Amino acid sequence: MGNKVRLEDIAQACGVTKGLVSRALAGKYNVGDETRNIIMQKAVELGYDFAKLRVKNKKNSVVIVVSSSILLKEDYWQPIIKNMYATMNRSSVKMEYFVFDGDNIDVEEVKKLKDNPCLAFIILHKNPDVVFKELVKLKKPIIEFDPKFMHATGSTQIKYSNYTSIYDATQKLIDYGHKHICFYGSDMHAMSFRERHEGFLACIDNNANKNIYGYSVNFDNSNQQYGDERMLRKMLTSNPEITAIICANDICALHAYEVVKNMGKSIPENYSIIGFDNIQDGRTATPSLSTFNVPREQIGDEIGLYVNRLIQNNRPQYSEFIIRCDFVERESIRKL
């Protein structure tokens, strides 16, 4: 990240005051959501060095370790961060950021992170080895939220109900009369995608005596395209008995929408489709996408409460806990 961008530069680019920029970047809750999102995105775009944010009492702070690409997804992550801040603030625990740019993590920056006399570290989603392995050596509490990759023990993992939610979604489609169901995702993309695939496979196995059949399209997502039209089209044309597609997330589901429409087929008349995340584009899609809601504000509260309890007890209480994601049924699925 750059080290020459000042709060004044961000303020000027956004047309707001320096004080407002400072409060927004520090995660303080007395800033409007829309304004915070604009400021955060502009700070990331300009390459602001979040380590320059001053926390008076670092020994009563936690460090949020986050990729700049995560911060740019403001509608998804900012509600979580905002509620984390508000909840921890009630126990006088402060937040500061360590922001890294994609896979380019400077060794000197990691050293600064290790030298931070904070109480704990919270890693949001992307958890690169080069950072995690160094933090574990400090013997400080580490909370990984929705971890992208599995590491050896050394942290508390907070995850979505990936396995059980997709198991339930598969069972719902079976109860709706679907006997040939396809999973569309990328196991290597993230641990959450793999867990969702495993939930699908388990449900198919448990219904094998009902002549239920499962199919999997497992694409390479190294280019972050969240789909492979050739692979999905081949699966659907080779297996015309398929009537439903469960996707690893909403972006994959919306990609499946395009593939189905390009084939001259309709949703849900020819294919019922389910996603995961409940993003805005899924809500406004035609037909509206059935999905699993990620309770972002509640997640922020839970992480903040866990950090507060962790500090009071002076030790982690759990190795893992799961945030329930409820099913939201919309127009993209039907009973046969």
N, C-alpha and C positions, 0 to 999 in steps of 0.2 A: 504494500500500500504506500501511497505517497506520504511525504512528511512535511510538505510545504503548504498544504491547503489549510487555511485558517477558518475559524468559526465565522469571521467576517465575510469570507468568500462565499460560504454556503448561504449566509443570511442575505447577501446581495443577490445571489443567483435565485433565491426563493422569494425575495421581496418581503422579508420579515426581519425582526430584530435579532441581534447576536444572542441576547438572553433567551429568546424563544428557541433558537437553534440549540443552545446549551442544554436547556431543559428537555427538549425532544430527544436529543442524542443520548442523554443520561437515562432515558426511559421514564422520566417523571410523568405521573398520571394527570397533571393539570395542563395537558396539551391536547387539543382536539385530534381525533384519530386521523382525519384526512390531512391535517397540517403535519402531523408527525410522519405520516407515510411519505409526503412530498419531501420533507427535510431529510429523512433517512435515505431515500432513494438518491437525492441529489448529492448527499455526502459520500455515498458509495460510488456514484458515477464520477465524482471529482477526485476520488482516491484519498479521502480524509483518513488520517491516522487516529483511530479511535483510542489508542493508548494514551493520547494527550489529554483525554478527559480526566479532570481532577476529581479524585475521591479523597476527602479530608482524612478519614480514618480507614486506611486500606485493610487493617486487621479486622474490620467489621464489614468486609465486602466479599462478594463473590464475583468471579470473572465469567462472563458469557463468551464461550469460544464458538465462533460462527463464521461461516463462509460469506463473502460479500454477495454471492448469488442468492443465498438464503434471504438476506436482508432486502433484496430487490423484490422478493415475492411478498409485498407488503400486506396484501389482503389475507394472506395465509399465516404469516409469522408474527406480524405486529400485534394482533390481539393477544397472542400467547405471551409475548415479551411484556406488553403493557400490564397484564394481570399478574405476571411474575413479580414485576417491580412493585405494584401496589400492595401485594400480599407480604412481600419481604420487608417493605418499608414500614409496615405496622410493627415489625420487630426491630426496627432501626438497622436493618441489613441493607447495604447499598450494592448497586450493580455497576460493573464496568465491563468494557468490551475488549476482546482480542479478535480482530477481524482479519481473516486471511483471504487471499485472492485465488480461488480455484485450487489447483494443485501446486501453486508456487508459494511455498512457505519458507521464508528466510530463516536460516539457522540462528542468526543473531536475535531475531524476533522471538523465536521459541525460547531462547535463553532468558530474554526479558520476562517472558511469561512465567518461566520457572522461578524467577527471582521475586515475583510478586507475593507479598506477604498476606495474601487473601485467605479467607476461611475455606473456600471450596471452589470447584470449577463446574460449570454447566456447559456441556457440549451439545449444540443443537444440530441434530441429524448428521451432517458430514463430520466424520471422526477419523481423520487421517492418522496412520500409524506413527508418523514422525512426531506428532503432537502427543498422542495418547501414551506412547511408551515413555516419554519423558515425564509426563504428569504423574504417572503411576509411581515413579521413583520417589516422588515427594511425600507419599503416604498421606496425602490430603484427600478428603472426600471428592469423588468425581460422579456427577450425575449426567448420564447420556440420555437425551430425549430423542426418541425415534431414531436410534443409531442406524447409520447406513450399513456399517460392516460389523461383524462379530469380532471381538477381541477376547483375549484371555481375561480371567476374572480380575477385578480391580475397580469396578464401578457399580453404581446402581443404575439399572436400565429402566426407563419409563417408556412403555410402548403402547401402541394401539392394540385393540382386540383383533389383530390381523387374522389369526387362525380361526377363531370361533366365529367371527363375523362372516367370513367367506364360506365356512362350513354351513352356517345358517342360511346364507343366500342360495347356496347350491340345493339345500334341502327345500327351500321355498319353491324353487323352480321345479324340483321333482314333484312336490305336492301340487303344483300347478299343471302337472301332466307332461312335463318335458322329460324325455328319456335319453336324449343325445345332447350333451352339454359340453361346450368348449371353454377352456381357460386361455386367456390371452394376456401374456405378460413376459417378464424377463427376470429369471431367477438370479442372475448375476448382477442386476442393477442395484439391488438393496436387500437387506435382510427382511424388510417388511414385505416385499414382493414375493420372496421365497416362502415366507410363512403363510401368505394368502394362498399361494399355489398348493402348499401342503394341506391347508384346510379343505380346499376343493377336492384334492385326491382322496383324502380320508372319507369325505362324505360319499364320493362315488363308490369307494370300496365298501362302505357300510350299507349301501343300497344295491349291491351287485346282484342280490337274490331277486330283485324286482326288474331285472333286465335293463338296468341303467348303465349307460356308457359315457365315459369321459374322454375328452380329447384335449391335447395341450399344444399351444403355439408358443414356443419359448424363444423369443427373438433376442438378438444382440442389441443392447441399448447403449453401447459405448459412445455413440454420437448424440445421445439424448433426444432421439427422434420419437421415442415412446410408441413405436409401432413398426410393423413391416407388412406393407400391403401385399407383397408377393406371397409371403408365407401364409397370411390369413386367408387370402383369396384361394390359394391352393387347397388349404384345409377344408374350406367351405364347399368348394366345387367338387372335391374328391369324396366328400362325405355329406351328400345332400340331405341326409336324415337329421343333421344338426339343426336344432331350433332355438338354441340359446347360447349366449356368450357372456361369461363372467370375466371382467377385466381387472388387472392389478391396481389400476387407479382410474380416475375420471378422464385423465388425458388419453390414456390407452383406449378408454371406452369411446371417446369422441373421435379418435382415429378409426376405431371399428365402425362408427357411424358412416364415415366417409367411404370406407371400403365397401360396406353393404350397399350404400347408395350408388357407388360406381358400378356395382354388379347388377344394378337395376332392381334391387330388392328393397323391401320396406321394413321399418321398425315400428311396432312389434309384430306386424302381420307375418313376416318371414322369420325374424330373429328377435327374441327378447334379449336385452342388453342391460347389464348391471356394472356399475363402477365402484369407486371408493374415494372419499375425501369431501364430497359435496361442495365443489368449487362453483363459482358464479356461472361459468360457461356451461356447466352441466344443467344448471337450473333454467337457463334461458334457451337451451337447445330445443330443436324440434325433431321428435317429441322430447319432452323433458326427461332427464336421465334419472333412473332409479339408482340409489347409491347409499353409502354409509356416511353419516354425519360425523365429522371430527369436531368435538366440542371445544373449540379453541380457547375461549375464555376460562372454562372449567379447568382445562389442562394447565394454563398459566397459574391459576389459583393452587392447583394440586402441587405443582413443582415448587411454588413459593412456600406453601405450608410444609412440604417435606424438608426444604432447606432450613426453615425455622426450627423444626423439630430436631433435625440433624445437629444444628448448632447448640440447641439446648441440651441434648443428650450427649454431645461430643463424640458421636459415632453414627455411622449409617445404620438404619433400621432394617432395610430390605436390600436384597440383591436385584430384585426385579418387581415391578408392579405394572398392571395393565389398565389402560383407560378404555372404558366401554364405548364403542361407536354403534349407535342405533341405526337400523335400516330405515331409509326414506323411500317409500314406494311411490313412483311417479308413472308416467305414461309409457316408458320404454319396455315394460314387461306385460305379458298377458297370460291368462289361463288358456290351455289348449282344450 
